[in-house]
């Protein structure tokens, strides 16, 4: 399976722009379930795959405004890892394209990098609402919202 990277990059930039982070950067990795299981085991102590993981960047060191060597590092807010296998499964279940399923997972990861959580029901509702808003911005207002419960 081949993914078109340039459209994916443009959609990720649109997400950051809508979240008022157009001057920020993220790294996105798309991996298989085996790699995702290993990451989930290493960083969350869960020996199972998951659909998306987000890793916020640590506090950036203070740098001189004229020091451009660290500009990219200072603006980097984190990394997002998406399981292609899980995205494919969700695309089939939800009867949407793979691009839509991947974008939803990237949006979910971006929201975590922006402080959204889904531990409590009210937080989960707020996060799901924002996910659906951003997904419809990318793919049109006729796209059905996701009702899939958010799991850790």
C-alpha positions in Angstrom: 0.0 0.0 0.0 1.3 3.4 -0.9 0.3 6.6 0.8 0.5 10.0 -0.8 2.8 12.0 1.6 2.3 15.5 0.2 -1.5 15.6 0.6 -1.1 14.1 4.1 1.5 16.9 5.0 -0.9 19.6 3.7 -3.8 18.2 5.8 -1.6 18.0 8.9 -0.5 21.7 8.3 -4.2 22.6 8.0 -4.9 20.9 11.3 -2.1 22.8 13.0 -3.2 26.1 11.5 -6.8 25.6 12.8 -5.4 24.8 16.2 -3.5 28.2 16.1 -0.2 26.4 15.8 0.8 27.1 12.2 4.3 28.1 13.4 4.7 24.8 15.2 5.8 21.4 13.8 5.1 17.8 14.4 6.6 14.6 13.1 4.3 11.8 12.0 5.2 8.2 11.6 2.9 5.6 10.1 3.8 2.1 11.2 2.4 -1.4 11.2 0.8 -3.1 14.2 4.0 -4.9 15.2 5.9 -1.6 15.6 2.9 0.0 17.3 2.7 -2.9 19.8 6.4 -2.4 20.6 6.0 1.3 21.2 2.8 0.8 23.3 4.7 -1.8 25.4 7.7 0.5 25.8 6.0 3.7 26.6 2.7 2.8 28.1 3.4 -0.7 29.5 0.6 -2.2 27.4 1.4 -5.3 25.4 -1.1 -4.6 22.6 -1.4 -2.5 19.6 -3.2 0.8 19.5 -4.3 3.1 16.8 -2.4 6.3 17.6 0.2 7.4 20.1 1.4 11.0 20.7 4.6 12.1 22.3 4.8 15.7 23.4 8.2 17.4 23.1 9.8 18.2 26.4 10.4 21.8 27.5 12.6 23.6 25.0 15.8 25.3 26.2 15.7 29.0 26.2 17.5 30.2 23.1 18.5 33.6 21.7 15.9 34.8 19.2 18.7 35.2 16.7 19.9 31.7 17.1 18.3 29.9 14.2 20.0 26.6 14.9 17.3 25.6 17.4 14.3 27.3 15.8 12.9 24.1 14.5 13.5 22.3 17.8 11.8 25.1 19.8 8.8 25.0 17.5 8.4 21.2 17.5 5.5 20.3 19.8 5.8 16.5 19.5 5.5 13.3 17.5 2.5 11.3 16.4 2.6 7.6 15.5 -0.3 6.1 13.6 -0.9 2.4 13.0 -1.7 1.8 9.4 -3.3 -1.5 10.2 -5.6 0.0 12.7 -6.5 2.9 10.4 -7.4 0.4 7.6 -9.6 -1.5 10.0 -11.3 1.7 11.1 -11.8 2.9 7.5 -13.6 -0.4 6.7 -15.7 -0.3 9.9 -16.7 3.4 9.4 -17.0 3.0 5.6 -14.7 5.9 4.9 -11.5 6.3 2.9 -8.1 5.4 4.4 -7.2 9.1 4.2 -10.1 10.0 6.4 -9.3 7.3 8.9 -5.6 8.4 9.0 -6.5 12.0 9.3 -8.8 11.3 12.3 -6.0 9.6 14.1 -3.6 12.4 13.3 -6.2 14.9 14.6 -6.6 12.8 17.7 -2.8 12.9 18.3 -2.6 16.6 17.6 -5.3 17.3 20.1 -3.4 15.4 22.7 -0.3 17.5 21.9 -2.6 20.5 22.5 -3.7 19.4 25.9 -6.9 17.6 25.1 -7.6 14.4 27.1 -10.4 11.9 27.2 -10.2 10.4 30.7 -13.5 11.8 32.0 -16.7 11.7 30.0 -16.9 15.5 29.6 -13.3 15.6 28.3 -14.0 12.8 25.9 -17.1 14.6 24.5 -15.1 17.8 24.1 -12.3 16.0 22.3 -14.6 14.0 20.0 -16.5 17.2 19.1 -13.2 18.9 18.1 -12.1 15.8 16.2 -15.3 15.8 14.2 -15.0 19.6 13.5 -11.4 19.3 12.2 -12.2 16.2 10.2 -15.1 17.9 8.5 -12.9 20.9 7.8 -10.6 18.6 5.9 -13.1 16.4 4.2 -16.3 18.3 3.9 -19.4 18.9 6.0 -21.2 15.8 4.8 -18.7 13.5 6.4 -20.4 11.6 9.2 -18.9 12.2 12.6 -17.2 9.5 14.5 -19.0 7.9 17.3 -16.4 5.4 18.1 -15.6 5.6 21.8 -12.2 7.0 22.6 -10.1 4.4 24.4 -6.9 5.3 26.1 
